[in-house]
Amino acid sequence: MGHPYTALHTFHLAVRFQSLKCTADHLHLTESAVSHQIKRLETQLGYTLFYKSGRQLKVTSEGKRLSSELSASFDHIDQVLSDPANTPINAITIYCLPSLIEFWLLPRLLKFKETHPNSELVINYHSSSPDYLDEHSLRIGSHEKDKHSPYMRSKILSGETIPVCSPIYMKQHQSFSSKDLLEADLLHDHTEQSWKDWFVLQGLALNKPPQLLYEDFHLLKMATVAAQGIALCPEALIQNDLEDGRLIALSTQRGNIGRYYAIERNKYADTGINTLIKHLI
């Protein structure tokens, strides 16, 4: 028996949205109808595609394998069936790290709007980005070296870090060797792992528990400028602060080796996405 296209497509969308309700809304069906299609497909395939974890819909390992096979095919079908002459102008949704919005993204968007005044752009925080990037959205974030992605990436900046402090903090403390930093006021972005890794590269071990953790880079930099301590900051994001003397580099030894910032997009991204990326990079 052949597998029904409709049920497979419904499954594909359910994986994308991770919600039967959102899938039903997208297909203009009832949630019950979507559930029935998936159950019928599970019966035909002979294995379970989803399971519930609390209120969340989770994909089984078998479902993930099927989804990986279907995703590229359905994305390609959607692309082929899209007639550019009849496609309305869609808003482009940008998911971006807060640390990059003011420093990197907004100045470039101003120039883009000068040449594309009718383009509609929606800017959201990176943390709100979905697992699936459709053809009308892109994501700007940090990535580790050689880590695989199902999306196309365009590198924009290095994410490697250096230890920095403010001039005031430097005056208050006389010595800044690698060993001295072990006892310094270390500021952390999310976790202490970056500092631990940095000390390992110096042949040292950081055993002191973290005292100050900051939610994101913007808060981390503000605390560093305010002489709260020493932070590992991406050099590419603090060039102006270094040049203006608000921050001082304490070492040329880098951390987070191989990390970089990049734009991610769907392989079949709308032409408007590709035009925007050309302006951004």
C-alpha positions as CSV (number, residue, x, y, z in Angstrom):
1,M,0.0,0.0,0.0
2,G,1.3,3.4,-0.9
3,H,1.8,6.0,1.8
4,P,-0.6,8.9,1.6
5,Y,0.9,12.2,0.7
6,T,-1.5,14.1,2.8
7,A,-0.7,12.2,6.0
8,L,3.0,12.5,5.4
9,H,2.7,16.2,4.8
10,T,0.7,16.6,8.0
11,F,3.3,14.7,9.9
12,H,6.0,16.9,8.4
13,L,4.2,20.0,9.6
14,A,3.5,18.6,13.0
15,V,7.3,18.0,13.5
16,R,8.0,21.6,12.3
17,F,5.4,23.2,14.7
18,Q,5.7,20.6,17.5
19,S,2.0,21.2,18.1
20,L,-1.1,19.5,16.7
21,K,-3.1,22.7,17.3
22,C,-0.6,24.8,15.2
23,T,-0.6,22.2,12.5
24,A,-4.4,22.1,12.4
25,D,-4.5,25.9,12.2
26,H,-2.0,25.9,9.4
27,L,-3.9,23.3,7.4
28,H,-7.3,24.8,8.3
29,L,-8.3,21.5,9.9
30,T,-9.5,20.4,13.3
31,E,-7.0,19.1,15.8
32,S,-8.9,15.9,15.9
33,A,-8.5,15.5,12.1
34,V,-4.7,16.0,12.3
35,S,-4.4,13.5,15.1
36,H,-6.5,11.0,13.1
37,Q,-4.2,11.4,10.1
38,I,-1.0,10.8,12.2
39,K,-2.5,7.8,13.9
40,R,-3.5,6.3,10.6
41,L,0.1,6.9,9.3
42,E,1.5,5.3,12.5
43,T,-0.7,2.2,11.9
44,Q,0.4,2.0,8.3
45,L,4.1,2.4,9.2
46,G,4.0,0.1,12.2
47,Y,5.7,2.4,14.7
48,T,4.9,5.5,16.8
49,L,5.9,8.9,15.5
50,F,5.1,11.1,18.5
51,Y,4.8,10.9,22.3
52,K,3.7,13.4,24.9
53,S,6.1,14.8,27.5
54,G,3.9,16.9,29.8
55,R,2.1,19.2,27.5
56,Q,4.8,19.1,24.8
57,L,4.6,17.0,21.7
58,K,7.9,15.1,21.2
59,V,9.1,13.2,18.1
60,T,10.2,9.5,18.6
61,S,13.6,8.4,17.2
62,E,11.8,6.6,14.4
63,G,9.8,9.8,13.7
64,K,13.0,11.9,13.6
65,R,14.5,9.5,11.0
66,L,11.4,9.8,8.9
67,S,11.3,13.6,9.3
68,S,14.9,14.0,8.2
69,E,14.0,12.1,5.0
70,L,10.8,14.1,4.3
71,S,12.0,17.6,5.2
72,A,14.2,18.3,2.2
73,S,11.6,16.7,-0.2
74,F,8.7,18.8,1.1
75,D,10.7,21.9,1.3
76,H,11.7,21.4,-2.3
77,I,8.1,20.7,-3.4
78,D,7.0,23.9,-1.7
79,Q,9.7,25.8,-3.5
80,V,8.9,24.4,-6.9
81,L,5.1,25.0,-6.5
82,S,5.7,28.6,-5.5
83,D,5.0,30.9,-8.4
84,P,7.0,34.1,-7.8
85,A,4.6,36.0,-10.0
86,N,1.7,35.2,-7.7
87,T,3.6,35.1,-4.4
88,P,2.7,38.1,-2.1
89,I,5.6,40.1,-0.6
90,N,6.3,38.5,2.7
91,A,7.8,40.0,5.8
92,I,11.3,38.8,6.6
93,T,11.7,37.6,10.2
94,I,15.2,38.0,11.7
95,Y,16.1,36.2,14.9
96,C,19.2,37.8,16.3
97,L,21.4,37.6,19.5
98,P,20.9,40.8,21.6
99,S,24.6,41.4,21.5
100,L,24.6,41.7,17.7
101,I,21.4,43.8,17.2
102,E,22.7,47.2,18.2
103,F,26.3,46.8,17.4
104,W,26.1,44.9,14.1
105,L,22.6,44.4,12.7
106,L,20.8,47.8,13.0
107,P,23.4,49.9,11.2
108,R,23.3,47.5,8.3
109,L,19.5,47.4,8.2
110,L,19.4,51.2,8.0
111,K,21.4,51.0,4.8
112,F,19.3,48.1,3.5
113,K,16.1,50.1,4.1
114,E,17.5,53.0,2.1
115,T,17.6,50.9,-1.1
116,H,14.6,48.7,-0.2
117,P,12.1,51.0,1.5
118,N,9.1,48.7,1.0
119,S,10.6,45.7,2.6
120,E,8.9,44.6,5.8
121,L,11.3,43.3,8.5
122,V,10.4,41.8,11.8
123,I,13.2,41.5,14.4
124,N,13.0,39.0,17.3
125,Y,15.4,37.8,19.9
126,H,17.5,34.7,19.0
127,S,16.0,32.9,21.9
128,S,12.5,33.0,20.4
129,S,13.6,31.4,17.1
130,P,11.8,28.1,16.1
131,D,13.6,24.8,15.5
132,Y,12.6,25.1,11.8
133,L,13.6,28.1,9.7
134,D,11.1,28.7,6.9
135,E,11.9,30.4,3.6
136,H,11.0,33.8,5.0
137,S,13.2,33.9,8.1
138,L,16.9,33.9,9.0
139,R,18.8,33.5,12.3
140,I,21.9,35.3,13.4
141,G,23.8,33.6,16.3
142,S,27.0,32.0,17.5
143,H,28.3,28.6,16.5
144,E,31.1,26.2,17.5
145,K,33.7,25.1,14.9
146,D,32.7,22.2,12.7
147,K,29.3,21.8,14.3
148,H,26.8,20.5,11.7
149,S,23.7,22.5,10.7
150,P,20.8,21.6,8.4
151,Y,20.8,25.2,7.2
152,M,23.1,27.3,5.0
153,R,25.5,29.5,7.0
154,S,27.3,32.7,6.1
155,K,30.0,33.6,8.6
156,I,30.0,37.3,9.7
157,L,32.4,37.6,12.7
158,S,34.8,35.7,14.8
159,G,33.4,34.7,18.2
160,E,36.8,34.0,19.9
161,T,37.2,35.8,23.2
162,I,40.0,37.7,25.1
163,P,40.1,38.7,28.8
164,V,39.3,42.4,29.4
165,C,38.7,44.8,32.2
166,S,38.0,48.5,32.7
167,P,40.8,51.1,33.3
168,I,39.4,51.6,36.9
169,Y,39.7,47.9,37.6
170,M,43.2,47.8,36.2
171,K,44.3,50.7,38.5
172,Q,42.9,48.8,41.5
173,H,44.8,45.6,40.8
174,Q,48.5,45.6,40.0
175,S,49.2,42.2,38.4
176,F,47.4,40.3,35.6
177,S,49.3,37.2,34.8
178,S,47.3,34.0,34.0
179,K,47.9,32.8,37.6
180,D,46.8,36.1,39.0
181,L,43.5,35.9,37.1
182,L,42.7,32.7,38.9
183,E,42.1,34.8,42.0
184,A,40.5,37.8,40.2
185,D,36.9,38.8,40.1
186,L,35.9,36.7,37.0
187,L,32.6,37.6,35.3
188,H,30.7,34.8,33.6
189,D,28.3,34.8,30.6
190,H,25.8,32.0,31.4
191,T,28.3,29.5,32.9
192,E,31.9,29.4,34.0
193,Q,32.9,26.9,31.3
194,S,34.5,29.5,29.0
195,W,36.8,30.7,31.7
196,K,37.6,27.0,32.7
197,D,38.5,26.3,29.1
198,W,40.6,29.4,28.8
199,F,42.7,28.5,31.9
200,V,43.2,25.0,30.5
201,L,44.8,26.5,27.5
202,Q,47.2,28.3,29.9
203,G,48.0,25.0,31.6
204,L,46.0,26.0,34.7
205,A,42.8,24.8,36.4
206,L,40.0,27.1,37.7
207,N,38.5,25.6,40.8
208,K,36.9,28.7,42.3
209,P,33.1,28.6,42.0
210,P,31.5,31.4,39.9
211,Q,30.4,34.5,41.9
212,L,28.8,36.6,39.1
213,L,26.8,35.1,36.3
214,Y,25.1,37.3,33.6
215,E,22.2,36.4,31.4
216,D,23.8,37.7,28.2
217,F,26.8,39.5,26.7
218,H,25.2,42.9,26.9
219,L,24.9,42.7,30.7
220,L,28.4,41.1,30.9
221,K,30.0,44.0,29.1
222,M,28.1,46.6,31.1
223,A,29.4,45.0,34.3
224,T,33.0,44.9,33.0
225,V,32.9,48.6,31.9
226,A,31.6,49.3,35.4
227,A,34.7,47.8,37.0
228,Q,33.0,44.8,38.4
229,G,35.7,42.4,37.3
230,I,37.3,40.7,34.3
231,A,35.4,39.1,31.5
232,L,36.0,37.0,28.4
233,C,34.5,39.0,25.6
234,P,34.4,38.4,21.9
235,E,37.0,40.7,20.5
236,A,35.0,41.4,17.4
237,L,32.2,42.8,19.5
238,I,34.3,45.2,21.7
239,Q,36.6,46.8,19.1
240,N,35.1,50.3,19.7
241,D,35.4,49.8,23.5
242,L,39.1,48.8,23.1
243,E,39.8,51.7,20.8
244,D,38.0,54.3,23.0
245,G,39.7,52.9,26.2
246,R,36.6,51.8,27.9
247,L,38.0,48.3,28.0
248,I,41.6,47.0,28.2
249,A,42.8,43.7,26.9
250,L,44.8,41.8,29.5
251,S,46.1,39.0,27.3
252,T,46.4,38.0,23.7
253,Q,45.6,34.4,24.6
254,R,42.2,33.7,23.1
255,G,39.3,31.6,24.4
256,N,36.4,29.9,22.7
257,I,38.7,28.9,19.8
258,G,36.8,28.3,16.6
259,R,33.6,30.0,17.7
260,Y,32.0,32.3,15.1
261,Y,28.9,34.3,14.4
262,A,26.9,33.4,11.3
263,I,23.6,34.0,9.5
264,E,21.6,30.8,9.0
265,R,18.9,30.4,6.3
266,N,16.8,27.7,4.7
267,K,18.3,26.2,1.6
268,Y,15.2,27.3,-0.3
269,A,15.0,30.7,1.2
270,D,13.0,33.4,-0.5
271,T,14.9,35.7,-2.9
272,G,14.3,38.6,-0.4
273,I,16.3,36.7,2.2
274,N,19.2,36.3,-0.1
275,T,19.1,40.0,-1.1
276,L,19.1,41.0,2.6
277,I,22.0,38.7,3.4
278,K,24.1,40.2,0.6
279,H,23.6,43.7,2.2
280,L,24.4,42.4,5.7
281,I,27.7,40.7,4.8
